[in-house]
């Protein structure tokens, strides 16, 4: 009598035994995977280290660039020159010929040069005009008592007009140290510095006491045109400080304007 066929569960054993075998297989496969991963990492590390070692060896083997070849040697040859042959001595008893000394050179006397400039009548006229100009130039004109009596002063408003130009010029002269130094030697004198033309004072290179002339012309030039055009009659006295014994400068002649002080001095050609 045959046995009845067993079920699949009876063939495979109890469920607990089957579960244990499966866990054992899983643990073994996980262990193998980890071991394979460690081998791969080791192989990669070894390969990278080998490549780096090979690269370092190539760089070290290359070395520094070769040095340039030394320059070619220069060949020097020494020439053997024969010694100079001394001149033969004259035989004994031969008279010696004396060479006469050279006579000193006589300097050549050049003829006197003639002047190529010829004086003409025009040059004589110019010299006479210059001499006349120098002789007629005043060396400082001190005012007389009558002129002082008829002259007006800037302090009294003479020659001022609506612009009071005389007082403005007097104030500018008092502030200028160069003007004060120029008139320091005048004492209390009253000197005419302009009478239609600037008057030259003794010892001065220019006319009108150069420092005084420049200061007056500067003040007039920068005044309004209407002020420069105002007519003035007679002499105007400018006092250089407030004291009574100070130097005074006189301007004017007849009827004139302040702009007349800016006119250039006429030259020989203009006369």
trRosetta pair geometry for C-beta under 8 A, 3 or more apart (Angstrom, degrees):
i j d omega theta_ij theta_ji phi_ij phi_ji
6 10 4.1 -110 179 85 112 131
6 11 5.6 135 105 -54 120 82
7 10 4.9 97 57 6 75 100
7 11 7.3 -139 100 -5 41 87
8 11 5.6 -54 -148 36 35 111
8 12 6.2 18 162 -5 69 111
9 12 6.3 -63 -141 46 28 99
9 15 7.7 -24 -151 -56 103 85
12 18 5.9 29 151 -79 113 127
13 17 4.7 -55 131 68 132 136
13 18 6.2 160 76 -48 100 88
14 17 5.1 91 64 7 82 102
14 18 7.4 -151 96 -5 44 89
15 18 5.7 -57 -148 37 37 112
15 19 6.4 35 157 -20 69 106
16 19 5.9 -56 -151 35 32 110
16 20 6.6 32 153 -21 64 105
17 20 5.8 -54 -152 33 34 112
17 21 6.7 34 154 -19 66 103
18 21 6.0 -54 -152 33 33 109
18 22 6.6 31 154 -18 65 106
19 22 5.8 -55 -150 35 33 111
19 23 6.6 32 155 -19 65 105
20 23 5.9 -55 -151 35 33 109
20 24 6.4 33 153 -21 65 105
21 24 5.7 -56 -151 34 33 112
21 25 6.5 32 153 -18 67 104
22 25 5.8 -54 -151 35 33 110
22 26 6.5 33 152 -20 66 104
23 26 5.6 -53 -149 35 35 111
23 27 6.4 33 155 -18 67 105
24 27 5.9 -55 -149 36 31 109
24 28 6.4 31 154 -19 64 107
25 28 5.8 -57 -150 36 32 112
25 29 6.4 28 156 -16 67 106
26 29 6.0 -57 -147 38 31 106
26 30 6.3 30 156 -18 65 108
27 30 5.8 -56 -147 37 31 111
27 31 6.4 33 154 -21 64 106
28 31 5.7 -56 -151 34 31 112
28 32 6.5 29 153 -18 65 105
29 32 5.7 -53 -149 36 35 111
29 33 6.4 36 153 -21 66 103
30 33 5.7 -51 -148 34 33 111
30 34 6.5 32 154 -17 64 104
31 34 5.9 -55 -150 37 32 109
31 35 6.3 30 153 -18 65 107
32 35 5.7 -55 -146 38 33 111
32 36 6.3 33 155 -20 66 105
33 36 5.8 -55 -147 36 31 110
33 37 6.4 32 153 -21 64 105
34 37 5.7 -53 -149 34 33 112
34 38 6.5 33 153 -19 65 103
35 38 5.8 -53 -151 34 33 111
35 39 6.6 35 151 -19 64 104
36 39 5.6 -53 -150 35 34 113
36 40 6.5 35 152 -20 66 103
37 40 5.7 -52 -149 35 34 111
37 41 6.5 32 154 -17 66 104
38 41 5.8 -53 -147 37 33 109
38 42 6.3 34 154 -18 65 107
39 42 5.7 -56 -148 38 31 112
39 43 6.3 31 154 -21 65 105
40 43 5.7 -54 -148 35 31 111
40 44 6.4 31 155 -18 65 104
41 44 5.8 -54 -149 36 32 110
41 45 6.3 31 154 -18 65 107
42 45 5.7 -56 -147 37 31 111
42 46 6.2 29 156 -18 66 107
43 46 5.8 -56 -146 38 31 110
43 47 6.2 30 155 -20 65 107
44 47 5.7 -56 -146 36 30 110
44 48 6.3 28 157 -17 65 106
45 48 5.9 -55 -147 37 30 108
45 49 6.3 28 155 -17 65 107
46 49 5.8 -56 -147 38 30 110
46 50 6.4 32 154 -21 64 106
47 50 5.7 -55 -150 35 31 112
47 51 6.5 30 154 -18 65 104
48 51 5.8 -54 -149 36 33 110
48 52 6.4 31 154 -16 66 105
49 52 5.8 -55 -147 38 32 110
49 53 6.3 33 154 -20 65 106
50 53 5.7 -55 -147 36 31 110
50 54 6.3 31 155 -19 65 106
51 54 5.7 -55 -148 36 31 111
51 55 6.4 32 154 -19 66 105
52 55 5.7 -53 -147 36 33 111
52 56 6.4 32 155 -18 65 105
53 56 5.8 -54 -148 37 32 111
53 57 6.4 33 153 -21 64 106
54 57 5.7 -54 -149 34 32 113
54 58 6.6 33 153 -20 64 103
55 58 5.8 -53 -150 34 33 111
55 59 6.5 30 153 -17 65 105
56 59 5.8 -54 -147 37 34 109
56 60 6.2 29 156 -15 67 108
57 60 5.9 -56 -144 40 30 108
57 61 6.1 30 157 -21 65 109
58 61 5.8 -57 -144 36 28 110
58 62 6.7 39 154 -32 62 99
59 62 5.9 -47 -156 17 32 115
60 63 7.5 34 167 -62 41 65
90 94 4.4 -98 157 55 123 147
91 94 5.5 103 67 -28 71 114
110 113 7.9 2 136 -44 116 83
115 118 7.7 146 113 -68 98 52
119 123 5.3 -114 -151 70 72 135
119 124 6.6 75 169 -49 108 91
120 123 5.2 102 52 6 72 96
120 124 7.3 -132 99 0 42 88
121 124 5.6 -55 -152 38 36 112
121 125 6.4 40 149 -23 67 104
122 125 5.5 -53 -152 34 35 113
122 126 6.5 35 151 -20 67 101
123 126 5.6 -49 -148 33 36 111
123 127 6.5 37 153 -18 65 102
124 127 5.7 -52 -149 36 33 111
124 128 6.4 32 153 -18 65 106
125 128 5.7 -56 -149 37 32 110
125 129 6.3 34 152 -21 66 104
126 129 5.6 -53 -148 35 33 111
126 130 6.4 33 154 -19 66 103
126 268 7.0 79 -141 149 80 156
127 130 5.8 -53 -147 36 32 109
127 131 6.3 31 154 -17 65 107
128 131 5.7 -54 -147 39 33 111
128 132 6.2 34 154 -20 66 106
129 132 5.6 -54 -146 38 31 111
129 133 6.2 34 153 -22 65 104
129 268 5.2 97 134 -143 137 122
129 271 7.7 162 -158 72 126 130
130 133 5.6 -52 -147 35 32 112
130 134 6.4 30 155 -17 65 104
130 268 7.1 -40 -72 -79 69 144
131 134 5.8 -54 -146 37 32 108
131 135 6.2 25 156 -16 65 108
132 135 5.8 -58 -144 39 31 107
132 136 6.1 16 162 -9 67 112
133 136 6.2 -66 -142 44 25 99
133 137 6.3 37 157 -39 64 103
133 268 6.9 -85 -49 -83 145 97
134 137 5.9 -45 -147 14 29 115
137 200 5.2 11 170 35 114 131
137 207 7.8 -115 -156 -95 116 107
138 141 5.2 -7 167 -49 149 98
138 199 5.1 -29 72 -157 122 100
138 200 6.3 153 75 52 61 74
139 200 6.4 -34 -107 104 41 88
139 201 6.6 58 177 -168 51 29
139 202 4.1 50 173 -71 107 84
140 191 6.0 -45 -165 -145 92 118
140 199 6.9 115 -105 137 30 112
140 200 7.4 -76 -48 111 60 48
140 201 4.1 57 -79 -133 101 71
140 202 5.2 -65 -4 -7 122 84
141 191 6.9 119 71 -162 52 65
141 192 4.3 -29 82 49 109 112
141 195 7.4 -2 49 -26 154 139
141 199 5.6 -74 9 -170 106 157
142 189 5.6 -68 -127 -171 112 117
142 190 6.6 100 -162 74 70 62
142 191 5.9 -45 -99 -99 60 63
142 192 7.6 -172 -98 4 11 83
143 147 4.3 -128 -164 90 97 125
143 148 5.2 118 127 -57 126 83
143 151 7.1 -34 -153 -20 154 146
143 190 4.3 -40 31 104 120 113
143 191 7.4 -144 -13 -90 85 14
143 192 6.0 115 -64 -43 85 96
143 235 7.6 108 -115 -170 134 165
143 250 5.7 97 -60 -22 129 154
144 147 4.8 96 52 9 75 101
144 148 7.0 -136 97 -5 40 88
145 148 5.7 -54 -148 36 33 112
145 149 6.3 34 154 -22 66 105
146 149 5.6 -54 -149 33 32 112
146 150 6.5 13 158 -5 66 109
147 150 6.1 -66 -146 46 31 99
147 151 6.0 36 156 -34 68 110
147 192 8.0 -49 154 -61 153 123
147 235 6.3 61 -179 -3 93 161
147 250 7.5 26 148 -142 120 166
148 151 5.8 -53 -140 26 29 114
148 190 6.0 120 -95 51 108 164
148 237 7.7 50 -136 -72 70 142
150 234 6.4 -116 142 -161 99 140
150 235 6.9 90 102 33 85 110
151 158 7.6 129 161 122 59 164
151 234 6.6 -166 -114 147 54 110
151 235 3.7 -51 -114 91 101 115
151 236 6.9 -179 -171 -85 95 13
151 237 5.1 89 137 -34 128 104
151 250 6.2 -69 -132 -127 153 116
152 156 6.0 -119 -170 73 87 119
152 157 7.8 -61 171 81 124 51
152 158 2.3 168 138 -125 130 164
152 159 6.2 161 85 -13 122 90
152 234 6.8 97 4 92 98 118
152 235 7.1 160 27 90 63 63
152 236 5.8 -26 76 -112 87 63
152 237 6.9 -164 97 17 34 85
153 156 4.8 84 63 11 88 99
153 158 5.8 95 46 26 29 120
153 236 7.4 117 -122 -167 19 61
153 237 4.5 -38 -103 67 71 104
153 238 7.9 151 -154 -79 68 25
153 239 6.7 19 -158 -22 116 106
154 157 7.7 60 -174 -67 36 14
154 158 6.7 -91 -79 56 30 78
154 159 7.0 -55 -95 62 69 106
154 160 7.0 109 -146 -67 68 101
154 166 3.8 -156 -113 141 94 104
154 167 4.9 156 172 -78 104 54
154 169 7.3 -132 -108 63 149 88
154 170 4.3 174 88 -28 163 144
154 236 6.4 68 -62 174 78 103
154 237 6.9 -125 -8 87 76 56
154 238 5.4 40 -14 -107 132 65
154 239 7.1 -141 43 16 104 80
155 167 7.5 106 -88 -103 34 95
155 170 7.7 -113 -52 119 69 172
155 239 6.7 -2 -28 20 116 126
157 160 4.9 -80 -164 19 60 135
157 164 7.1 -64 -133 -117 73 94
157 166 7.8 127 -163 59 23 126
157 167 7.6 -16 -103 -42 48 118
158 166 6.4 -7 86 33 60 173
158 236 5.5 -175 114 -120 103 85
158 237 7.7 46 68 30 134 74
159 165 6.8 -79 139 69 86 94
159 166 4.2 94 90 -52 103 132
159 232 4.4 33 -131 -139 90 120
159 233 7.9 -149 -86 43 77 52
159 236 3.8 -24 -5 -94 156 139
159 251 7.8 115 -160 80 169 108
159 252 7.1 -121 -96 -66 139 141
160 163 7.0 -152 171 78 67 55
160 164 3.8 0 -169 -121 115 54
160 165 6.1 173 -139 32 48 57
160 166 4.8 -88 -76 30 71 101
160 167 5.7 22 -110 -6 121 98
161 164 6.9 -143 64 -53 56 34
161 165 6.6 20 39 3 105 97
161 227 7.4 163 84 -140 128 67
161 230 4.0 -68 -35 -178 176 153
161 231 8.0 124 -80 56 133 48
161 232 7.6 -95 -35 -81 112 80
162 227 7.9 -121 79 -102 81 78
162 230 7.2 -166 32 -100 80 141
163 168 7.4 -44 146 -7 89 136
163 223 7.0 85 168 -174 146 122
163 224 7.0 -152 -114 50 138 107
163 226 7.2 156 -54 104 130 87
163 227 3.5 103 -102 -119 174 107
163 230 6.3 -159 23 -17 114 147
164 167 4.5 -20 164 33 105 116
164 168 6.2 116 110 -24 80 92
165 168 5.6 -58 -148 38 36 112
165 169 6.2 31 158 -17 71 105
165 220 7.4 50 -166 -108 123 80
165 223 6.5 33 -118 -140 104 164
165 227 5.5 144 -73 172 110 105
165 228 7.8 121 -106 -88 147 41
165 230 6.8 179 -8 50 131 130
165 258 5.2 -77 157 -79 164 154
166 169 6.0 -57 -148 37 29 106
166 170 6.3 29 154 -18 64 109
166 236 5.1 -121 -115 -179 130 138
166 238 6.8 -149 -170 -86 85 91
167 170 5.6 -54 -145 38 32 113
167 171 6.3 35 155 -22 65 105
168 171 5.8 -55 -150 35 29 111
168 172 6.6 28 152 -18 63 106
168 219 6.4 168 129 178 98 123
168 223 7.2 117 103 -98 154 121
169 172 5.7 -55 -149 36 34 111
169 173 6.4 33 154 -19 67 105
169 216 5.8 36 -155 -128 122 78
169 219 5.1 146 -108 103 74 151
169 220 7.2 12 -89 -57 118 82
169 238 6.3 -71 107 -111 103 141
170 173 5.8 -55 -148 36 32 110
170 174 6.5 31 155 -20 64 106
170 238 4.5 -162 -95 -150 91 94
170 239 6.5 35 -152 49 125 60
170 240 7.8 -137 -156 -91 79 38
171 174 5.9 -55 -149 34 31 111
171 175 6.7 23 155 -14 63 108
172 175 6.0 -63 -151 38 32 106
172 176 6.4 31 154 -28 67 110
172 215 6.0 172 131 171 108 103
172 216 7.9 145 88 -94 126 43
172 218 7.8 -162 168 85 147 101
172 219 4.6 -171 32 -84 170 138
173 176 5.8 -56 -145 28 33 113
173 179 4.9 -127 -158 142 75 164
173 212 6.9 27 -127 -133 116 80
173 215 5.8 115 -97 123 70 141
173 216 7.3 10 -71 -70 109 79
173 238 6.2 75 32 153 154 132
173 240 5.8 -88 129 -118 114 81
173 249 7.5 -129 -158 27 167 138
174 179 8.0 -73 -64 87 16 131
174 180 7.7 60 -150 -70 38 105
174 240 6.0 160 -91 -169 72 51
174 241 6.1 129 -130 -90 105 55
176 179 4.0 66 90 8 114 112
176 180 6.8 172 93 -13 62 83
176 211 7.3 170 139 165 128 105
176 215 5.0 -77 -36 -114 172 144
177 180 5.5 -54 -147 37 38 113
177 181 6.3 38 155 -20 69 104
178 181 5.8 -54 -148 37 32 110
178 182 6.4 34 152 -23 64 107
178 211 4.2 -147 138 -149 104 133
178 215 7.4 174 77 -53 106 122
179 182 5.6 -55 -148 33 33 113
179 183 6.5 4 163 2 67 109
179 211 5.2 -167 -83 131 53 110
179 212 5.4 96 -130 -88 96 67
179 215 5.3 -31 -64 -5 126 160
179 240 7.0 -155 135 -137 109 121
180 183 6.6 -71 -144 48 26 92
180 184 6.5 54 153 -62 63 91
180 240 6.7 153 -103 168 69 124
180 241 8.0 62 -118 -54 107 110
181 184 5.7 -25 -149 -17 33 120
181 211 7.4 36 65 50 89 174
182 209 5.2 116 157 -179 133 114
182 210 7.5 -153 -119 56 144 68
182 211 4.3 -169 -39 49 145 128
182 212 5.9 -141 95 -33 147 91
183 186 4.8 -35 -170 12 76 125
183 191 7.9 -156 -130 31 105 134
183 209 7.0 32 -68 -163 84 159
183 212 7.0 75 -49 -66 111 124
183 240 5.7 166 84 -41 150 171
183 247 4.4 -158 163 81 119 159
183 249 7.3 -88 -103 -56 146 109
186 189 4.7 -111 176 48 90 105
186 191 6.1 -90 -138 -19 137 129
186 247 4.0 72 86 -113 126 131
187 245 7.5 -54 170 164 72 96
187 247 6.6 106 75 -76 28 89
188 244 7.9 14 -134 125 125 62
188 245 4.2 -69 -89 -170 126 71
188 246 6.6 68 -114 53 69 9
188 247 6.6 -138 -120 -78 21 47
188 248 7.9 22 -176 -3 55 90
189 247 6.1 2 58 -127 66 82
189 248 7.5 -133 111 40 40 75
190 237 6.5 -39 -143 -128 120 117
190 247 7.7 159 -88 -169 38 56
190 248 4.2 -16 -111 73 81 110
190 249 7.7 -168 -157 -73 60 15
190 250 6.0 59 168 -35 96 111
191 201 6.9 21 -179 -101 143 121
191 209 8.0 82 111 -31 141 132
191 247 7.1 -9 9 -172 106 103
191 248 7.4 158 22 85 61 57
191 249 6.0 -25 70 -113 83 62
191 250 6.8 -161 96 17 33 89
192 195 5.7 30 162 -52 127 110
192 199 5.7 61 110 14 83 158
192 235 7.6 -76 -110 -128 104 123
192 249 7.8 111 -120 -169 20 58
192 250 4.4 -43 -101 72 66 112
192 251 7.8 149 -152 -75 69 27
193 198 6.6 -16 162 -149 73 73
193 199 5.6 -144 -150 45 28 98
193 201 7.6 -30 -111 -46 82 110
193 208 4.8 81 177 -143 96 73
193 209 5.9 -60 -125 17 125 104
193 212 5.9 -81 -148 115 162 139
193 213 7.2 -153 166 -72 121 80
193 249 5.1 -8 -2 -164 125 107
193 250 6.9 150 14 61 71 54
193 251 6.6 -30 63 -80 88 74
194 197 7.1 -158 -149 93 67 19
194 198 5.5 -30 -99 -100 82 54
194 199 6.6 -146 -75 -1 27 88
194 208 6.1 29 -67 -113 85 117
194 216 7.9 -139 -24 111 142 163
194 250 7.9 -150 46 108 65 58
194 251 4.7 14 58 -131 109 79
194 252 7.2 62 95 -21 91 31
194 253 7.9 -124 130 -14 66 101
194 261 6.3 -2 -159 -113 165 92
195 199 6.2 49 8 -50 100 115
195 252 7.2 1 -116 90 53 28
195 253 4.3 83 -170 -56 68 129
196 253 4.7 -59 -34 50 96 142
196 254 7.9 31 -65 29 114 105
196 256 7.1 -143 -89 -94 70 137
196 260 7.4 -53 -130 160 51 133
197 207 7.3 -40 151 163 85 157
197 265 6.1 82 -153 -128 100 85
197 266 7.4 -70 -106 19 127 91
198 206 7.8 -4 120 151 140 88
198 207 3.7 117 110 125 107 115
198 208 3.3 -61 -163 -40 114 119
198 213 5.7 27 -133 -110 142 130
198 265 6.3 -70 30 -83 103 116
199 207 6.3 160 84 -167 11 97
199 208 6.2 96 47 -79 51 61
200 204 6.0 -159 -165 74 78 109
200 206 7.1 -142 -114 138 94 31
200 207 4.3 -72 -71 -108 77 71
200 208 7.3 -42 -83 -17 43 45
201 204 4.7 64 65 1 83 129
201 208 7.7 88 -12 -117 95 3
201 209 5.4 26 8 -65 136 82
204 207 7.4 124 109 -95 125 18
204 209 6.1 -114 -101 -101 157 45
204 210 6.4 180 -167 -18 114 90
205 210 7.0 11 60 -48 87 133
206 210 4.6 86 54 -82 122 99
206 213 7.0 -105 120 33 122 151
207 213 6.9 89 99 -72 66 153
207 265 6.5 115 35 -89 145 149
208 212 6.2 -132 151 84 80 100
208 213 3.6 88 107 -74 123 117
208 216 7.9 -98 166 36 130 132
209 212 3.9 39 92 22 113 118
209 213 6.2 158 74 -20 57 86
209 249 8.0 -101 34 -115 142 130
210 213 5.8 -56 -141 36 26 111
210 214 6.3 22 162 -16 64 108
211 214 6.1 -56 -147 37 28 108
211 215 6.4 25 157 -17 63 109
212 215 5.9 -60 -148 38 29 109
212 216 6.3 24 158 -16 66 109
212 249 6.4 -178 -163 -113 144 159
213 216 6.1 -60 -147 38 27 106
213 217 6.1 20 160 -13 65 112
214 217 6.0 -58 -141 42 28 107
214 218 6.1 33 158 -24 64 109
215 218 5.8 -54 -147 34 27 114
215 219 6.5 24 157 -16 62 107
216 219 6.0 -59 -151 37 30 108
216 220 6.2 23 155 -14 67 110
216 251 7.7 165 -150 -86 151 142
216 261 6.1 -94 134 174 113 146
217 220 5.8 -56 -141 41 31 108
217 221 5.9 34 159 -26 66 110
217 261 6.1 -153 -95 136 72 103
217 262 6.0 122 -144 -101 93 69
218 221 6.0 -55 -143 33 25 111
218 222 6.7 1 165 0 60 111
219 222 6.7 -74 -151 45 24 94
219 223 6.7 38 151 -40 62 105
220 223 5.6 -49 -154 12 35 119
220 228 6.1 98 -178 -112 86 101
220 258 5.3 -162 -136 161 116 104
220 259 7.2 169 168 -94 119 39
220 261 5.3 120 8 73 173 127
220 262 6.1 -148 108 -52 125 102
221 262 6.1 119 -82 -104 86 128
223 227 4.5 -96 157 84 117 128
223 228 5.4 142 86 -55 111 89
223 258 7.2 -20 65 122 151 145
224 227 4.7 90 63 6 84 104
224 228 7.1 -156 95 -6 44 86
225 228 5.7 -56 -148 37 35 111
225 229 6.3 27 157 -17 67 112
226 229 5.9 -64 -148 39 29 108
226 230 7.3 51 151 -47 61 88
227 230 6.0 -29 -159 -8 38 115
227 258 6.9 -24 136 51 72 149
228 257 6.9 66 154 156 60 105
228 258 4.9 -118 -144 85 53 105
228 259 4.2 79 159 -64 104 91
228 262 7.8 -2 -158 -5 131 131
229 257 5.8 -16 -150 -162 35 138
229 258 7.7 -66 -27 45 16 89
229 259 6.0 12 -81 -14 53 129
230 257 6.6 148 73 -140 37 86
230 258 6.6 30 53 2 83 109
231 255 6.0 -8 -169 -172 112 98
231 256 7.5 143 -153 80 65 23
231 257 5.7 -55 -100 -84 48 83
232 236 6.4 -45 -180 -36 135 129
232 252 6.0 -105 119 -111 119 122
232 255 7.4 156 78 -155 45 51
232 256 5.6 -29 63 73 94 73
232 257 6.6 142 10 -105 88 30
232 258 6.8 86 -17 -49 129 74
233 252 7.9 60 131 -171 18 137
233 254 7.7 -61 -145 158 59 35
233 255 5.6 -18 -103 -101 69 72
234 252 5.8 54 128 134 30 140
234 254 7.4 14 -77 -109 41 7
235 250 5.0 -13 -165 -167 116 111
235 251 7.0 140 -153 71 63 37
235 252 4.6 178 -108 67 38 117
235 253 7.7 36 -76 -73 73 43
236 250 7.0 147 71 -153 41 59
236 251 5.1 -23 59 62 94 91
236 252 5.3 101 6 -21 81 133
237 248 4.9 -1 -170 178 105 124
237 249 7.3 143 -155 73 55 39
237 250 5.5 -27 -96 -95 66 76
238 248 6.6 154 72 -160 44 68
238 249 4.7 -20 58 62 101 92
238 250 7.7 -175 16 -79 76 27
238 251 7.0 38 -14 -4 112 108
239 242 7.4 87 125 -100 126 25
239 246 5.5 88 -172 81 90 123
239 247 8.0 148 -149 88 54 42
239 248 5.3 -31 -95 -103 61 89
240 246 5.2 -149 60 160 79 122
240 247 5.2 6 22 70 129 86
240 248 7.1 -154 -6 -90 83 37
240 249 7.1 73 -50 -8 102 102
241 246 4.3 -176 49 -105 86 152
242 246 7.4 98 51 -16 20 145
243 246 5.0 120 68 -38 84 99
251 261 7.4 -15 -157 -86 131 122
252 256 5.7 -169 -137 38 71 129
253 256 6.3 67 54 -36 63 134
256 260 4.9 -79 -172 26 103 153
257 260 5.2 121 63 -17 69 96
258 261 6.0 -33 -176 10 53 113
259 262 5.7 -49 -168 26 56 113
259 263 7.8 73 140 -37 69 87
260 263 5.7 -30 -164 0 51 117
266 270 4.2 -124 -160 86 91 136
266 271 6.0 104 144 -59 123 85
267 270 5.1 100 51 5 67 101
267 271 7.5 -132 99 -10 39 89
268 271 5.9 -60 -153 29 35 109
